[in-house]
Each structure stands twice: as C-alpha cells, then as structure tokens.
C-alpha cells in the first residue's frame, strides 16, 4: 500500500478512537472544552476520510476527459475541508457562549484529564506521521491534514489547562475561555488550508526556492545551450508542472537539440519529485561564429546552489 494511503488510514482510525473517547467523557462531565475537542476529532475523521478518497482519485492516470490528470482533487478536498473547519469553529464559539450565558453545570470526572492527555499524545503522533508522509510525497492533502492535527496539539493543551483550572478553582468561565481559544485555533488553521487549496486550483506558481533550483540547473548546461525564456510553473495537488523555451545554438541539428532537452528533463525530474516538464526548443538569435569559444551568450562564472526548503 502506498505511503499516502497508509498515513491517511492511520489518521482516520486514530481520530475515530479519540473522538469516541472524548465525546463520551465530555457528555458525562458537561465540559465544553472536552466536547469541543471531541467535535474537532469528529471533524478529523471527516477530513482524513476525504483525504483518503482524494488521494486515491488524484493518483488515477490521465484520461480522455482529464488529459492533465486528476491531481487537483487534493486541492478541492483541502478547500472543502477548510470551509467545514471554519463552520465548526463558529459553532463551537456559539455553543460555548450560549452555554455560559445559561450557566450550564460542569462536573468533571477523573477521566476528563486522562482522555485529553491521551488525545494530546495521539495528536502528536498523527501530526508527525502525516507531516513526514506529506513532505516525502508532496501531497497537499496530507500536508493540510498534518497542519490541522498540529492545531489539535494546541487545542488539546488548552483543554487540559481548562480542566485543571476549573477543577481547582471551581470557576466555570475557564472552560468557556479555553473553548473560545480552541475555536479560534481551529478557524485560524483553516485559513492556511484554504489558501493552499485555492492556490492549487488557481494554478499558483511553485515555491520560489524550487523555481530557483530549476533555473540553476538550466544555467548549468554546456554549449550549445544559449539561454531560456518564458518559464512558467504551477502546482496541482502533489504534482508540479513547468514549461519554458530552451534556446540552442543555431548550428545544432534538431536531433542533438532534443537530446540536450531530454537530458535536462531527466535532471530536473530527478532533483524535484513529481515534476512534469515541457520544453520548447528555439534557435539562438545571437550572431556569432557558432562555436563554444565565440558564443556571445553571457556565461555565469560562478554559481551558488540554491537552498532547498
């Protein structure tokens, strides 16, 4: 099974265990902080489940109706998830304030703190697994899921503090305060996911450091390379795309020029994973005696390898 599927299934199963435990304990005690955290975990199940199916769809090969593939399915999933997260955060805010005004009772049991500590540990494990899988596969869906589980670390920590303070002081407004904090954390994490999802749907460019790396590789070509222009890039899910015009010395025949382009494409795809390259070959327009020594194209005497983030 692919690493992306394994990571997604692990997140779904773990989130189900956490949601069930926190919801049962939260209902028993009446703690909004615990219930809010359980709702967040229920949302995690939905998100991770959507990611699982989005990853499977995105992995399907191109067909007649989708000639560029299905990679943007991951961006669609990330965008939908972010909107659901924002709605859930708003509902938590509304419920917290409404219950506080009605002065609902909170009676903590010994299980509240234990289940939240367990949730904190699980959230850390899930976030780490998803983050590493997302970085390894460049999956926008897994990265979005990892970001949300990272926010769970903060929300679970806030719930633990709320339980301790409310239990020892008897003041229920601590539960309200940290419920509101959890809600804002959930909403804040959603905006990052929304921005990345929309970026993919709008064909946002690859990160600057990746474009610099591609430019460095191109500039390192030997004669008869004579420059490049009209470079573009975009990202769709875990796939990256770039196209540009490669200038080759006018004396080269078409076969040799294509061999140069093929070698360049192989180098690029080896350096940046999940990269699709389209190269358009053009003859150099500079006037010279058509040799490596007389080439009038400016050459960089020193190059610094761009940093990879």
Secondary structure by P-SEA (a helix, b strand, c coil): ccaaaaaaaaaaaaaaaaaaaaaaaaaaaccaaaaaaaaaaaaaaaaaaaaaaaaaaaaccccccccccccaaaaaaaaaaaaaaaaaaaaaaaaaaaaaaabbbbbbccaaaaaaaaaaaaaaaaaaaaaaaaaacccaaaaaaaaaaaaaaaaaaaaaaaaaaaaaaccaaaaaaaaaaaaaaaaaaaaaaaaaaaaaaacccccaaaaaaaaaaaaaccccccccccccccccccbbbbbbbbbccccccaaaaaaaaaaaaaaaaaaccbbbbbbbbbccccccccccccccccccccccccccc
